[in-house]
Amino acid sequence: MFVRVEDLSVLIVESNRDLAHLWQSHLERCGAGVLVAHTQNGALDVLEEHRVDLIILNVVLRGGSAFSLSDKVRALHADIPIIYVTNSTFFSDGSVFAFCPNACAYVQTDTPPEDLAAMVEHYGRA
């Protein structure tokens, strides 16, 4: 299945450059405009200059706090949904949805890129 995500702008905030590149490449092949930041400050810089439809954010963000970034995104752009990703069991009970009102999904970092693209298409157009 090949999901088309044309006209969607996605910000990936991921410290692991290889993983960020994997997601970016797949989403771009699906037609999305993709911006990448590797730190909290980098993400805030991107958001100052660009409007995005959806953010993919690693819960365990080196170079900042994913939850601080989430709070700032909510204050500036309350309508931007965030797909949280992680490679840990932290928040595996779903409590991330209680702490982060803009959370729309919570998945593992090893989620196949095509599944992530389907979520981007679904939540980015909601």
C-alpha positions, -999 to +999 in steps of 0.1 A: +000+000+000+014+034-010-002+063+009-003+097-008+002+126+016+004+155-009-001+190+004+009+179+040+038+195+057+054+174+084+080+183+110+101+153+122+118+160+155+142+130+160+177+130+175+187+099+156+197+112+122+194+079+104+159+073+117+148+108+109+162+104+073+144+070+069+111+086+079+118+118+058+126+098+027+095+077+029+072+106+036+087+126+007+082+096-016+046+097-005+044+134-015+047+151+019+068+182+025+091+173+053+112+194+076+136+178+101+150+190+134+172+171+158+167+192+189+140+211+207+155+245+197+159+233+161+122+224+161+112+258+175+133+275+148+115+255+121+081+264+136+090+301+136+095+300+099+072+273+086+036+262+091+033+224+095+003+202+095+017+175+118+047+168+140+064+134+146+082+138+179+104+113+198+095+112+235+132+107+243+147+137+226+184+144+231+190+181+230+159+192+248+126+180+262+099+166+241+073+176+266+085+212+269+085+213+231+049+199+231+038+226+255+053+253+234+037+239+202+003+237+219+006+273+231+016+286+196-002+262+174-029+243+194-043+226+162-011+208+152-014+171+161+017+152+173+026+116+167+048+106+196+074+079+190+097+060+213+119+030+216+112+026+253+083+014+274+079+048+289+043+059+287+033+025+274+002+028+296-011+055+273-007+083+299+010+104+272-025+114+261-033+128+295+000+148+296-001+160+260-035+171+247-021+174+212-010+138+211-029+119+184-008+087+184+019+069+203+040+043+184+073+026+186+103+039+166+104+006+147+069+012+133+072+005+095+075+038+076+044+030+055+023+027+087+037+060+099+028+075+065-008+062+069-010+079+103+004+111+089-023+111+062-050+103+087-041+128+114-026+154+092-060+159+074-082+156+105 
